[in-house]
Amino acid sequence: GDDLDAAVWVSPDGHDWERVESRSLGGSGDQALAGVAVLDSEIIAVGYERIADRNAAVWRSSDATDWIRCDMASLSVAGFQELFAVGASDEAIIAVGYTGEIGDWDAGIWRLTR
């Protein structure tokens, strides 16, 4: 349909998979996940949400079943942003993607101090 929701599947063995039901992965507009990383004791997933513009989005979970959408004003600016991958150093969580307007995309790096 016209309203896509992000989705997560978990598996105890890599063969049998079960879809996680989490309201924070959906909502009005489109939500999509593109990258995931385990950082310390948390799982961080990145992607985008599109309501009017496409804005970068981050979700976190401690158990892969309960997901919390991180509300970060720096991810919701004018134009389009999307995150593709996330990782960490000792000092920061770093996500990479793009930002800009249609036809004028620039690489983007977002950094959150730990």
C-alpha positions in Angstrom: 0.0 0.0 0.0 0.9 3.6 0.4 2.0 3.2 4.0 5.1 1.1 4.5 6.3 0.1 7.9 9.8 -1.0 8.9 10.1 -4.7 9.9 12.5 -6.8 12.0 12.8 -10.5 12.1 14.7 -12.5 14.8 16.0 -16.0 14.8 17.5 -18.2 17.5 19.4 -20.3 14.9 19.6 -18.5 11.6 17.1 -20.9 10.0 13.7 -20.2 11.7 12.7 -16.6 11.6 9.9 -14.8 13.4 8.7 -11.2 12.6 8.8 -8.8 15.6 5.6 -6.8 16.2 6.5 -3.3 17.4 4.4 -0.2 17.0 7.4 2.1 17.0 8.5 0.6 13.6 5.3 1.9 12.0 3.1 4.9 12.0 1.8 7.4 9.5 3.9 7.7 6.3 6.7 5.2 5.4 9.4 3.8 7.7 12.3 1.7 6.5 15.4 0.1 8.0 18.6 -0.1 6.1 21.4 -0.8 8.6 21.8 -2.4 12.0 24.7 -2.7 14.5 25.2 -4.1 18.0 26.8 -1.4 20.2 27.6 -2.4 23.7 24.3 -3.9 25.0 22.0 -2.1 22.6 21.0 -2.8 19.0 20.8 0.3 16.9 18.9 0.3 13.6 19.0 3.2 11.1 16.9 4.1 8.0 14.3 6.7 7.2 10.8 7.9 7.8 8.8 9.7 5.0 5.8 11.8 5.9 6.4 15.0 3.9 10.1 14.8 3.4 12.3 11.8 3.8 14.0 12.1 7.2 16.8 10.0 8.7 15.5 7.8 11.6 17.1 5.7 14.3 15.6 3.0 16.5 17.2 1.2 19.4 16.5 -2.0 21.3 18.0 -4.0 24.1 16.5 -7.4 23.1 15.6 -7.1 19.3 11.9 -7.3 20.1 11.0 -4.1 21.9 12.1 -1.1 19.7 12.1 2.6 20.6 12.2 5.3 18.0 14.9 7.9 18.9 13.5 11.4 18.5 16.5 13.5 17.4 15.9 17.0 15.9 19.1 16.9 14.0 17.7 14.0 11.9 14.6 15.9 10.8 15.7 19.0 8.9 14.4 20.4 5.6 15.1 18.3 2.5 15.8 14.6 2.4 18.0 12.5 4.6 18.5 8.7 4.8 20.8 6.6 6.9 22.3 3.4 5.5 24.8 2.1 8.1 25.8 2.7 11.7 28.8 1.9 13.8 30.7 3.1 16.8 34.0 4.2 18.2 34.8 4.6 21.9 33.7 8.3 21.7 30.7 8.3 19.4 28.0 6.5 17.5 28.4 7.2 13.7 25.8 6.8 11.0 26.3 7.4 7.3 23.9 8.1 4.5 22.8 11.1 2.3 21.2 14.5 2.6 20.0 17.1 0.1 17.2 17.8 -2.4 16.1 15.7 -5.3 18.8 15.7 -7.9 21.4 17.3 -5.5 22.5 14.6 -3.1 25.5 14.9 -0.7 27.0 12.2 1.4 26.1 12.7 5.1 27.7 11.6 8.3 25.9 12.0 11.7 27.8 11.7 14.9 26.4 11.3 18.4 28.9 11.6 21.3 28.7 8.7 23.7 
